[in-house]
Amino acid sequence: MIMVQIEFKGSPFIGEKTALRPVELADLDEIMKWFNTYETRRFLLAFLPYSRAQEEEWIKTTITAANERTEFTFAITSKSRDDFLGTCSIRQFNWFNRSGVVGIAIHNPANHDKGFGSDALLCLLKFGFRILNLHRIEISVFEFNERAKHVYEKIGFTEIGRKRKAIFFEGTYYDEIVLDFLSDEFFSRYP
Ligand SMILES: CC(C)(COP(=O)(O)OP(=O)(O)OC[C@H]1O[C@@H](n2cnc3c(N)ncnc32)[C@H](O)[C@@H]1OP(=O)(O)O)[C@@H](O)C(=O)NCCC(=O)NCCS
């Protein structure tokens, strides 16, 4: 059985539309159903399809990383139906500077633009700032991923720079845009 969360108002793991929980081996079927979709993967520079064995291995690494406190990866589920929508993670911690890097993917393109990604990312940020006590959280996005950039800026990230023409995608080089969010900005926006 996959973990059950009892809703508690104020939990960083429960948003308006989504909830975050650890990724389970039982999620493999759902991951294999949609995550090899090129429409989703091209934004992650993960063009090569992944086999079931590779995805299973990846889930196991998320468990090890969580135990070692080096990275926290969550399954994103919809609150209304409790179904698996995708994953998000927070990683690359620097505990002296209190910083980390986040990433997110809603796997099935049919679930894009329904508010799930924004809601889940806000949960992840609450976990990062309120529970991990991070001071700065970074995210990056490819220039051609206008939807993701819009979402990040809508939530409150600020563009801080670009790795110019760092990303090769189907014949063209694009900038990788780096954005960040500081804890005081976060708490004034989401008290
Ligand atoms: C990026 C992603 C996480 C966003 O999650 P989502 O659930 O689709 O996004 P939401 O529904 O919360 O918000 C979408 C917003 O983008 C807007 N949008 C959609 N297409 C857009 C475009 N081409 N340009 C600008 N804005 C766009 C929508 O209007 C909506 O704006 P609003 O909330 O102001 O009305 C999700 O689309 C995804 O996983 N994509 C594939 C993988 C990926 O890109 N991951 C991020 C890598 S950096």
The ligand as an SDF file (V2000), in Angstrom:
LIG
                    3D

 48 50  0  0  0  0  0  0  0  0999 V2000
    6.5830   23.1190  -16.2080 C   0  0  0  0  0  0  0  0  0  0  0  0
    5.5040   22.3800  -15.4400 C   0  0  0  0  0  0  0  0  0  0  0  0
    6.0760   21.7740  -14.1660 C   0  0  0  0  0  0  0  0  0  0  0  0
    4.4010   23.3860  -15.0540 C   0  0  0  0  0  0  0  0  0  0  0  0
    3.3800   22.6900  -14.4160 O   0  0  0  0  0  0  0  0  0  0  0  0
    1.8720   22.8360  -14.9690 P   0  0  0  0  0  0  0  0  0  0  0  0
    1.0130   22.0810  -14.0420 O   0  0  0  0  0  0  0  0  0  0  0  0
    1.8200   22.4720  -16.4050 O   0  0  0  0  0  0  0  0  0  0  0  0
    1.6590   24.4130  -14.8430 O   0  0  0  0  0  0  0  0  0  0  0  0
    0.4460   25.2040  -14.2080 P   0  0  0  0  0  0  0  0  0  0  0  0
   -0.8350   24.6590  -14.7650 O   0  0  0  0  0  0  0  0  0  0  0  0
    0.5840   25.2490  -12.7370 O   0  0  0  0  0  0  0  0  0  0  0  0
    0.7070   26.6670  -14.7800 O   0  0  0  0  0  0  0  0  0  0  0  0
    0.8550   26.8720  -16.1630 C   0  0  0  0  0  0  0  0  0  0  0  0
    0.9510   28.3590  -16.4100 C   0  0  0  0  0  0  0  0  0  0  0  0
    1.7690   28.5560  -17.5790 O   0  0  0  0  0  0  0  0  0  0  0  0
    1.0210   29.2920  -18.5380 C   0  0  0  0  0  0  0  0  0  0  0  0
    1.4930   28.8740  -19.8350 N   0  0  0  0  0  0  0  0  0  0  0  0
    1.1640   27.7620  -20.5300 C   0  0  0  0  0  0  0  0  0  0  0  0
    1.8510   27.7250  -21.6950 N   0  0  0  0  0  0  0  0  0  0  0  0
    2.6290   28.8350  -21.7130 C   0  0  0  0  0  0  0  0  0  0  0  0
    3.5650   29.3650  -22.6420 C   0  0  0  0  0  0  0  0  0  0  0  0
    3.8470   28.7290  -23.7900 N   0  0  0  0  0  0  0  0  0  0  0  0
    4.1880   30.5440  -22.3550 N   0  0  0  0  0  0  0  0  0  0  0  0
    3.9280   31.1870  -21.1890 C   0  0  0  0  0  0  0  0  0  0  0  0
    3.0350   30.7320  -20.2690 N   0  0  0  0  0  0  0  0  0  0  0  0
    2.3980   29.5630  -20.5440 C   0  0  0  0  0  0  0  0  0  0  0  0
   -0.4150   28.9480  -18.2360 C   0  0  0  0  0  0  0  0  0  0  0  0
   -1.2800   29.9270  -18.7800 O   0  0  0  0  0  0  0  0  0  0  0  0
   -0.3840   28.9930  -16.7100 C   0  0  0  0  0  0  0  0  0  0  0  0
   -0.3230   30.3340  -16.2970 O   0  0  0  0  0  0  0  0  0  0  0  0
   -1.2460   30.9230  -15.1100 P   0  0  0  0  0  0  0  0  0  0  0  0
   -1.0910   30.0240  -13.9240 O   0  0  0  0  0  0  0  0  0  0  0  0
   -0.7060   32.3020  -14.8840 O   0  0  0  0  0  0  0  0  0  0  0  0
   -2.6360   30.9040  -15.6400 O   0  0  0  0  0  0  0  0  0  0  0  0
    4.8480   21.2500  -16.3090 C   0  0  0  0  0  0  0  0  0  0  0  0
    4.2230   21.8450  -17.4290 O   0  0  0  0  0  0  0  0  0  0  0  0
    5.8480   20.2150  -16.7760 C   0  0  0  0  0  0  0  0  0  0  0  0
    6.1870   19.3160  -16.0220 O   0  0  0  0  0  0  0  0  0  0  0  0
    6.3190   20.3110  -18.0260 N   0  0  0  0  0  0  0  0  0  0  0  0
    7.2030   19.3240  -18.6310 C   0  0  0  0  0  0  0  0  0  0  0  0
    8.5160   19.1680  -17.8870 C   0  0  0  0  0  0  0  0  0  0  0  0
    9.1250   20.5100  -17.5430 C   0  0  0  0  0  0  0  0  0  0  0  0
    9.1150   21.4340  -18.3290 O   0  0  0  0  0  0  0  0  0  0  0  0
    9.6750   20.6000  -16.3150 N   0  0  0  0  0  0  0  0  0  0  0  0
   10.3510   21.8010  -15.8740 C   0  0  0  0  0  0  0  0  0  0  0  0
   11.7490   21.8280  -16.3650 C   0  0  0  0  0  0  0  0  0  0  0  0
   12.5640   23.3560  -15.9410 S   0  0  0  0  0  0  0  0  0  0  0  0
  1  2  1  0
  2  3  1  0
  2  4  1  0
  2 36  1  0
  4  5  1  0
  5  6  1  0
  6  7  2  0
  6  8  1  0
  6  9  1  0
  9 10  1  0
 10 11  2  0
 10 12  1  0
 10 13  1  0
 13 14  1  0
 14 15  1  0
 15 16  1  0
 15 30  1  0
 16 17  1  0
 17 18  1  0
 17 28  1  0
 18 19  1  0
 18 27  1  0
 19 20  2  0
 20 21  1  0
 21 22  1  0
 21 27  2  0
 22 23  1  0
 22 24  2  0
 24 25  1  0
 25 26  2  0
 26 27  1  0
 28 29  1  0
 28 30  1  0
 30 31  1  0
 31 32  1  0
 32 33  2  0
 32 34  1  0
 32 35  1  0
 36 37  1  0
 36 38  1  0
 38 39  2  0
 38 40  1  0
 40 41  1  0
 41 42  1  0
 42 43  1  0
 43 44  2  0
 43 45  1  0
 45 46  1  0
 46 47  1  0
 47 48  1  0
M  END
$$$$
